[in-house]
Amino acid sequence: MSHNALSEITQAVLSDNLDAISALPVPETYQGVTVHADEAEMFAGLASRDKDPRKSLHLDDVPVPELGPGEALVAVMASAINYNTVWTSIFEPLSTFKFLQRYGRISPLTKRHDLPYHVVGSDLSGVVLRTGPGVHRWQPGQEVVAHCLNVELEGPDGHNDTMLDTEQRIWGFETNFGGLAQVALVKANQLMPKPQHLTWEEAACPGLVNSTAYRQLVSRNGADMKQGDIVLIWGASGGLGSYATQFALNGGAIPVCVVSSPEKAEICRKMGAELVIDRNAEGYRFWKDENTQDPKEWQRFGAKIRELTGGEDPDIVFEHPGRETFGASVYAARKGGTIVTCASTSGYLHQFDNRYLWMNLKRIIGSHFANYRESWEANRLIAKGLIHPTLSKTYPLAETGQAALDVHRNAHQGKVGVLCLAPEEGLGVRDHELRERHLDAINVFRGA
């Protein structure tokens, strides 16, 4: 029954018969990419780099969850890999089953999430299958993407900025029933219209990173970037950095792109950036050993930035590598400048020389994902063809482990996509004229 139901749903979507979706049966089970609670110790004693997501990520048949008030079930056409799926797969910094247990204690409804398996993934593009009681804005058959902010909003804290809700979680990481699956469960206030000129896999890949970069760099909750700002962007061809680079260019700022290879430098230039630093070619070693940073290297790095900018230091440093780069970031920002950080992919314990912060009146801003409004604005820019997806490669759902390994080993550029119900790439485009106008920009990362 489930296989037939999913086939019928897929056929309806592929034949553009979206009105039929509401009449089709919802499957009882679906295939989802999972980690298992009884394997949470499988990598014990191994260094992070030696932990292999292919061993921990499984493709399982799982029951379709019960639909609650304010929720939606989505038939997932495509999804994408984010660092949080890598972290989940290697059980770092801790097992996500602790998140699911904590969420499950809130109410009988959230108890559904506390299971011995965790369906992962924080991006999707697809079609609404069903909506729960109280949902009126979205209907079965609508083509959507989802942002990954899951909030309860019963307390007052989140009503100025939903990211401050006391029960704020990242869907598919701190909740169950994520997007690397044939069906996903989301709150209806995670849904946004699918950009009409993109394929399913292209539309699935911006969600998390695009929204995160928008809040971090553009929003008043982040760095509040303005025209003419010099923005130092670490990992400028990566998942986050590629969107930060585009936001800087689109917003009249001047990106200084830091990358690790000539190929990545070329991608930044294709996006329109002119100032690029290949940190490997320059041989920067910000740490002398495990415990000691090298301020001379910060100075050499700062001098390189000034050489490119005509003597100016960055107004904003777009930080996400963390431990490896943070000391250099604090040093490099201009007097009164801003270091805005949203992650720590090279380590959480940052060290920096506070003299450069306090005596030069710099600010460090913590930024995490984005609220619904920021996510909506970021998606709107994609839909208008002002910001473009950075998809480089796509895998089938059954090879999600390999896709996660690519990201874990930093062997990828931009974003790595995953086909879920979509049988092949290139499907789902509705606005061919808009697509044609932006095809070169859409394909910058392809095959990179």
C-alpha positions as CSV (number, residue, x, y, z in Angstrom):
1,M,0.0,0.0,0.0
2,S,2.7,2.5,1.0
3,H,4.8,1.9,-2.1
4,N,1.8,2.2,-4.3
5,A,0.6,5.4,-2.5
6,L,4.1,7.0,-2.9
7,S,4.2,6.0,-6.6
8,E,0.8,7.6,-7.2
9,I,1.8,10.8,-5.3
10,T,5.0,11.0,-7.3
11,Q,3.2,10.4,-10.6
12,A,0.7,13.2,-9.7
13,V,3.5,15.6,-9.1
14,L,5.5,14.6,-12.2
15,S,2.4,14.9,-14.4
16,D,1.5,18.3,-12.9
17,N,-1.7,16.9,-11.5
18,L,-1.3,18.6,-8.2
19,D,-5.1,19.0,-7.6
20,A,-5.3,15.2,-7.3
21,I,-2.9,15.1,-4.2
22,S,-5.7,15.7,-1.6
23,A,-7.7,12.7,-2.9
24,L,-4.7,10.3,-2.9
25,P,-4.2,8.1,0.2
26,V,-1.3,9.0,2.5
27,P,1.2,6.1,2.7
28,E,1.5,4.2,6.0
29,T,5.3,4.0,5.7
30,Y,8.1,5.7,3.8
31,Q,11.8,5.5,3.3
32,G,13.9,7.8,5.5
33,V,17.6,8.2,6.2
34,T,18.1,7.4,9.9
35,V,20.6,7.0,12.6
36,H,19.9,4.4,15.3
37,A,20.1,5.0,19.1
38,D,21.7,1.6,19.7
39,E,24.7,2.6,17.5
40,A,25.4,6.0,19.2
41,E,28.7,4.6,20.5
42,M,29.8,3.0,17.3
43,F,32.6,5.5,16.7
44,A,33.9,5.7,20.2
45,G,37.6,6.3,20.4
46,L,38.0,7.4,16.8
47,A,39.1,10.8,15.7
48,S,36.3,12.9,14.1
49,R,37.9,12.7,10.7
50,D,37.9,8.9,10.8
51,K,34.2,8.6,11.6
52,D,32.4,7.4,8.4
53,P,28.7,8.6,7.9
54,R,28.2,5.7,5.4
55,K,28.3,3.3,8.4
56,S,25.9,5.2,10.6
57,L,23.3,6.5,8.1
58,H,20.7,3.9,7.2
59,L,17.8,3.9,4.7
60,D,14.9,2.5,6.6
61,D,11.1,1.9,6.1
62,V,9.5,3.9,8.9
63,P,5.8,4.7,9.8
64,V,4.4,8.0,8.6
65,P,4.0,10.1,11.8
66,E,0.6,11.2,13.1
67,L,-0.3,14.7,11.9
68,G,-0.8,17.2,14.7
69,P,-2.4,20.7,14.9
70,G,-0.5,23.3,13.0
71,E,1.6,20.7,11.1
72,A,2.0,19.5,7.5
73,L,3.1,16.3,5.9
74,V,5.2,16.9,2.8
75,A,6.0,14.6,-0.1
76,V,9.7,15.3,-0.4
77,M,11.0,15.5,-3.9
78,A,14.6,16.5,-2.9
79,S,16.7,17.4,0.1
80,A,20.3,18.5,0.8
81,I,23.2,17.8,3.1
82,N,24.1,20.2,5.9
83,Y,26.8,20.1,8.5
84,N,24.2,19.2,11.1
85,T,23.5,15.9,9.3
86,V,27.2,15.2,9.4
87,W,27.3,15.9,13.1
88,T,24.3,13.7,13.7
89,S,25.9,10.9,11.7
90,I,29.1,10.9,13.7
91,F,27.3,11.5,17.0
92,E,29.1,14.7,17.7
93,P,29.3,16.8,19.8
94,L,26.7,14.5,21.3
95,S,24.1,12.0,20.2
96,T,21.0,13.7,18.8
97,F,18.8,11.2,20.7
98,K,19.3,13.4,23.7
99,F,17.6,16.2,21.8
100,L,14.7,13.9,20.8
101,Q,14.3,12.8,24.4
102,R,14.2,16.3,25.7
103,Y,11.7,17.4,23.0
104,G,9.5,14.3,23.8
105,R,9.0,15.4,27.4
106,I,7.2,18.7,26.4
107,S,3.8,17.2,25.5
108,P,2.0,14.0,24.3
109,L,2.3,15.4,20.8
110,T,6.1,15.9,20.9
111,K,6.4,12.4,22.4
112,R,6.2,11.2,18.8
113,H,9.7,12.4,18.2
114,D,11.3,10.4,20.9
115,L,12.1,7.2,19.0
116,P,15.0,4.7,18.8
117,Y,15.6,6.0,15.3
118,H,16.1,9.6,14.0
119,V,15.0,10.6,10.5
120,V,17.5,13.3,9.7
121,G,17.8,16.3,7.3
122,S,17.0,20.0,7.6
123,D,16.2,20.9,4.0
124,L,13.4,19.9,1.5
125,S,11.5,20.8,-1.6
126,G,8.3,19.0,-2.2
127,V,4.5,19.1,-2.3
128,V,2.1,19.4,0.7
129,L,0.3,16.1,1.2
130,R,-1.9,16.9,4.2
131,T,-2.3,19.7,6.8
132,G,-3.3,19.3,10.4
133,P,-6.1,21.1,12.3
134,G,-5.9,24.9,12.3
135,V,-3.8,25.2,9.2
136,H,-5.4,27.4,6.6
137,R,-2.6,29.1,4.6
138,W,-1.3,25.9,3.0
139,Q,-3.2,23.3,1.0
140,P,-2.4,19.8,-0.3
141,G,-0.8,20.0,-3.7
142,Q,1.1,23.3,-3.1
143,E,4.8,23.2,-4.1
144,V,6.9,24.2,-1.2
145,V,10.3,24.4,0.4
146,A,10.8,24.4,4.2
147,H,13.1,26.3,6.5
148,C,14.3,24.4,9.5
149,L,13.2,26.6,12.5
150,N,10.9,24.6,14.8
151,V,9.3,26.7,17.6
152,E,6.4,26.2,20.0
153,L,5.9,29.9,20.8
154,E,3.8,29.3,23.9
155,G,6.1,31.5,26.0
156,P,6.7,35.3,25.5
157,D,10.4,35.1,24.6
158,G,10.0,34.3,20.9
159,H,7.4,36.9,20.0
160,N,9.9,39.6,19.0
161,D,12.2,37.2,17.3
162,T,11.2,33.5,17.0
163,M,14.8,32.4,17.3
164,L,14.6,33.5,20.9
165,D,11.8,31.1,21.7
166,T,12.6,29.0,24.8
167,E,11.6,25.9,22.8
168,Q,13.5,26.8,19.6
169,R,14.9,23.8,17.7
170,I,16.3,22.9,14.3
171,W,14.0,20.5,12.5
172,G,15.6,17.2,11.4
173,F,18.5,17.8,13.9
174,E,16.8,18.5,17.2
175,T,13.5,17.0,16.0
176,N,12.6,13.8,14.2
177,F,11.0,13.3,10.8
178,G,13.5,15.4,8.8
179,G,13.8,16.0,5.1
180,L,16.2,13.3,3.9
181,A,13.2,11.1,3.3
182,Q,10.3,10.5,1.0
183,V,7.9,12.1,3.5
184,A,8.6,14.8,6.1
185,L,6.7,16.3,9.0
186,V,7.0,20.0,9.5
187,K,5.2,22.8,11.3
188,A,3.1,24.8,8.8
189,N,5.0,27.9,9.7
190,Q,8.2,26.3,8.2
191,L,6.7,26.3,4.7
192,M,7.6,28.8,2.0
193,P,6.7,28.8,-1.8
194,K,9.1,26.8,-4.0
195,P,11.0,29.1,-6.4
196,Q,9.3,28.5,-9.7
197,H,12.4,28.6,-11.9
198,L,14.4,26.0,-10.1
199,T,14.5,22.2,-10.2
200,W,13.5,20.2,-7.1
201,E,17.1,19.6,-6.2
202,E,18.1,23.2,-6.8
203,A,15.2,24.5,-4.7
204,A,16.0,22.1,-1.8
205,C,19.6,23.2,-1.3
206,P,19.4,26.9,-0.2
207,G,17.0,26.6,2.8
208,L,19.2,26.2,5.8
209,V,22.4,27.9,4.6
210,N,20.7,30.7,2.7
211,S,18.6,31.7,5.7
212,T,21.5,31.4,8.1
213,A,23.7,33.6,5.9
214,Y,20.9,36.1,5.5
215,R,20.4,36.6,9.2
216,Q,24.1,36.5,10.0
217,L,25.1,39.1,7.4
218,V,22.1,41.1,6.2
219,S,19.5,41.2,9.0
220,R,19.5,43.7,11.9
221,N,19.8,40.7,14.1
222,G,23.2,39.9,12.6
223,A,25.8,42.2,11.1
224,D,23.3,44.6,9.4
225,M,25.5,44.9,6.3
226,K,25.3,48.1,4.3
227,Q,26.5,49.2,0.9
228,G,30.2,49.6,0.6
229,D,31.0,47.4,3.6
230,I,34.1,45.2,3.2
231,V,33.1,41.7,4.2
232,L,35.7,39.0,4.9
233,I,34.1,35.7,4.2
234,W,35.7,32.4,5.3
235,G,35.0,29.4,3.2
236,A,33.5,31.6,0.5
237,S,32.8,28.8,-1.9
238,G,31.2,26.5,0.7
239,G,27.6,26.0,1.8
240,L,27.4,29.1,3.9
241,G,30.1,31.3,2.4
242,S,28.7,31.0,-1.2
243,Y,25.5,32.7,0.0
244,A,27.3,35.3,2.1
245,T,29.3,36.1,-1.0
246,Q,26.2,36.5,-3.1
247,F,24.5,38.7,-0.4
248,A,27.5,40.9,-0.2
249,L,27.6,41.4,-4.0
250,N,23.8,41.8,-4.2
251,G,23.8,44.3,-1.4
252,G,26.5,46.6,-2.7
253,A,29.2,45.4,-0.3
254,I,32.7,44.3,-1.2
255,P,33.4,40.6,-0.4
256,V,37.0,39.4,0.4
257,C,36.7,35.7,-0.2
258,V,38.9,33.2,1.7
259,V,39.2,29.8,0.1
260,S,41.5,26.8,0.1
261,S,42.2,26.1,-3.5
262,P,42.5,27.7,-7.0
263,E,39.3,25.8,-8.0
264,K,37.4,27.4,-5.2
265,A,38.9,30.8,-6.0
266,E,37.6,30.4,-9.5
267,I,34.1,29.7,-8.3
268,C,34.1,32.9,-6.3
269,R,35.2,34.9,-9.3
270,K,32.4,33.3,-11.3
271,M,30.0,34.5,-8.7
272,G,31.3,38.0,-9.3
273,A,33.8,38.4,-6.4
274,E,37.1,40.1,-7.4
275,L,39.1,40.0,-4.1
276,V,40.1,36.4,-3.3
277,I,42.6,34.9,-0.9
278,D,43.7,31.3,-1.3
279,R,44.8,30.5,2.2
280,N,46.7,27.3,1.2
281,A,48.6,29.1,-1.5
282,E,49.5,31.8,1.1
283,G,50.5,29.1,3.6
284,Y,48.8,30.7,6.7
285,R,49.4,28.8,9.9
286,F,47.5,30.6,12.6
287,W,48.5,28.0,15.2
288,K,52.1,27.2,16.0
289,D,50.9,24.1,17.9
290,E,47.8,22.7,19.5
291,N,47.8,25.4,22.2
292,T,49.6,28.4,20.7
293,Q,48.5,30.9,18.1
294,D,50.9,32.9,16.0
295,P,50.0,36.7,16.0
296,K,52.6,37.3,13.2
297,E,50.4,35.2,10.9
298,W,47.4,37.3,11.9
299,Q,49.4,40.3,10.9
300,R,50.5,38.8,7.6
301,F,46.8,37.9,6.9
302,G,45.7,41.4,7.7
303,A,48.3,42.9,5.4
304,K,47.1,40.6,2.6
305,I,43.5,41.9,3.1
306,R,44.7,45.5,3.0
307,E,46.7,44.8,-0.1
308,L,43.5,43.7,-1.9
309,T,41.2,46.4,-0.5
310,G,43.5,49.4,-1.0
311,G,44.4,49.7,2.6
312,E,41.1,49.0,4.3
313,D,40.3,46.4,7.0
314,P,37.0,44.5,7.0
315,D,33.9,46.1,8.4
316,I,32.4,42.6,8.9
317,V,34.0,39.2,9.3
318,F,31.7,36.4,8.4
319,E,32.9,33.6,10.8
320,H,32.0,29.9,10.9
321,P,35.2,27.8,11.0
322,G,35.6,28.8,14.7
323,R,38.7,27.7,16.6
324,E,41.1,27.6,13.6
325,T,40.4,31.1,12.4
326,F,38.7,33.1,15.2
327,G,41.9,34.7,16.6
328,A,42.7,36.0,13.1
329,S,39.1,37.2,12.6
330,V,39.1,39.3,15.7
331,Y,42.5,40.7,14.8
332,A,41.5,41.5,11.1
333,A,38.3,43.3,11.7
334,R,38.5,47.1,11.5
335,K,38.3,49.4,14.5
336,G,34.6,49.3,15.5
337,G,34.1,46.3,13.2
338,T,31.9,43.3,13.7
339,I,32.8,39.6,13.8
340,V,29.6,37.6,13.4
341,T,29.8,33.9,14.1
342,C,27.3,31.1,13.4
343,A,29.2,27.9,13.8
344,S,32.5,26.2,14.7
345,T,33.3,23.6,12.2
346,S,37.0,23.4,13.2
347,G,36.3,23.5,17.0
348,Y,34.1,25.2,19.6
349,L,36.7,26.6,22.0
350,H,37.8,29.9,20.5
351,Q,40.8,31.8,21.6
352,F,41.5,35.4,20.7
353,D,43.5,38.3,22.0
354,N,40.9,40.5,23.8
355,R,43.1,43.6,23.5
356,Y,42.2,43.8,19.8
357,L,38.5,43.5,20.7
358,W,38.1,45.8,23.7
359,M,40.6,48.5,22.8
360,N,39.4,48.7,19.2
361,L,35.7,48.6,20.1
362,K,34.9,45.6,18.0
363,R,31.8,43.5,18.5
364,I,31.3,39.7,18.4
365,I,27.7,38.7,17.5
366,G,26.4,35.2,17.8
367,S,24.0,34.3,15.0
368,H,22.0,31.0,14.7
369,F,19.8,30.0,11.8
370,A,17.0,32.6,11.1
371,N,13.4,33.4,12.1
372,Y,10.5,32.8,9.7
373,R,10.6,36.4,8.4
374,E,14.3,36.3,7.6
375,S,13.9,32.9,6.0
376,W,11.0,34.1,3.9
377,E,13.1,37.2,2.8
378,A,16.0,35.0,1.9
379,N,13.8,32.6,-0.1
380,R,12.1,35.5,-1.8
381,L,15.5,36.7,-3.1
382,I,16.1,33.2,-4.5
383,A,12.6,33.2,-6.1
384,K,13.3,36.5,-7.8
385,G,16.6,35.3,-9.3
386,L,18.7,37.7,-7.2
387,I,20.4,35.0,-5.2
388,H,21.1,31.6,-6.7
389,P,21.4,28.0,-5.5
390,T,24.9,26.7,-5.2
391,L,24.3,23.0,-6.0
392,S,27.4,21.2,-7.2
393,K,26.4,17.5,-7.1
394,T,23.3,15.4,-6.4
395,Y,23.1,11.8,-5.0
396,P,20.1,9.4,-4.8
397,L,18.5,8.9,-1.3
398,A,20.2,5.5,-1.0
399,E,23.6,7.2,-1.2
400,T,23.1,9.8,1.4
401,G,25.9,8.3,3.5
402,Q,28.4,9.1,0.6
403,A,26.9,12.6,0.3
404,A,27.4,13.2,4.0
405,L,31.0,11.9,3.7
406,D,31.8,14.4,1.0
407,V,30.7,17.2,3.3
408,H,32.5,15.7,6.3
409,R,35.7,15.6,4.3
410,N,35.2,19.0,2.7
411,A,35.5,17.3,-0.7
412,H,32.5,19.3,-2.0
413,Q,31.8,22.8,-3.2
414,G,28.6,24.7,-2.4
415,K,25.8,22.3,-1.6
416,V,25.4,18.6,-2.1
417,G,21.8,17.6,-3.0
418,V,19.8,14.4,-2.5
419,L,17.0,13.2,-4.7
420,C,14.1,11.8,-2.7
421,L,10.9,11.1,-4.6
422,A,12.2,12.9,-7.7
423,P,13.4,10.1,-10.0
424,E,16.1,12.2,-11.8
425,E,17.6,15.6,-11.8
426,G,16.1,18.5,-13.8
427,L,12.5,18.1,-12.9
428,G,10.0,20.6,-11.3
429,V,10.8,23.8,-13.3
430,R,7.6,26.0,-13.8
431,D,9.1,29.3,-14.9
432,H,11.4,28.5,-17.9
433,E,11.8,32.1,-18.9
434,L,13.2,33.3,-15.6
435,R,15.4,30.2,-15.5
436,E,16.8,30.9,-18.9
437,R,17.8,34.4,-17.8
438,H,19.8,33.1,-14.8
439,L,21.0,29.7,-16.1
440,D,24.7,30.6,-16.0
441,A,24.5,31.8,-12.4
442,I,22.4,28.7,-11.3
443,N,25.1,26.4,-12.8
444,V,28.2,28.1,-11.3
445,F,28.8,25.3,-8.9
446,R,27.7,22.4,-11.2
447,G,30.4,19.7,-11.5
448,A,32.8,21.7,-9.3
